[in-house]
Amino acid sequence: MPATIIVDAFWGDSGKGKVTAHLSRLTDAGLAVRAGVGTNAGASFTLDDDTVAKHRQVPTAWVNPRTTLAVGPGVLVHPDILAEEVDRYAIADRIVVDPRCGLITEQDLAEDAADEFLREVVGTSGSGVGPARARYVNRKAQRVADLTTVPARVADVAELANTRSAAGETVLVEGAQGTQLSLSLSFEYPCTTVKNCTSAAAMDDVGLNWRQVSNVVLVVKALPSRVGEGPLPHEMSHAEAVRRGIAEYGVNTGRPRRKASRIDDELLRYATLVNGPTQVALTFADHLDPRVKGVRHRDGLTDEVRAVIAQVERITEAPVTMVDTGPYLSDLVDLPTD
């Protein structure tokens, strides 16, 4: 089975990592590759033993011990964060990092923290990716190839991904952030990230050729959220989110996530246009309707959730194949496509 791209329709924090982890088990993926900017975006989910898994650098598909893991050449690497996550999940023997990955340095972190425009106007996460990306584009950056020690095998990830996909292995590409944060496709500039966050961008981050891609999973958050500055249509107050018990906080920064009261049809239509999904994962359905929290079979989905599924399928013209219903990795309903 050729590659599957997992990408976010809105502003991130939608559960892409959980979807990727689930798919790694469902498909018994041979390879999972992290795409995206770098360590500015986090992913989290809870295992059945109540262990909370949080990631900023490595693919969430580590949950399948048979899946090889990789970080694509377009992704910025913070060596300390990489080392900590590799050690935490004991994956040193099965993770590959591309030598062309740019490095995030202490200088980048300091520049990010000192930049008032990035802090106050853009609402940066402070992870150093903006300065690091600028240095990389200006051809002045250090790369993984320049490190004396790396807590992972160093190899050409583009060759690895294309070769394995061509050989028939399932390859997952885990995107980061969200379509509406794309640098050159968002209408919300400068309140964007430092590159695009679409399916094509994820392919580029990995070096995956288009012939190897068979599926694009568009992750649609039932109540979209946003961290930092910029518009959020249908935004509810933080007090309302707290009252409803659905307040969220960033994995990386701990900042409150601004939440919307519903999906914006026009933004979903645009995300569909630029990503070309073949299927959709509807996430955080329990925030939409708390009655489905922890549901793991389609019979437990309520009319309210089913109405949103119908809405999303009408706009995207793609089937909703999974519904996320809670914080646990197993809190997912797989839906048939026939």
Disulfide bonds with the S-S distance in Angstrom:
none
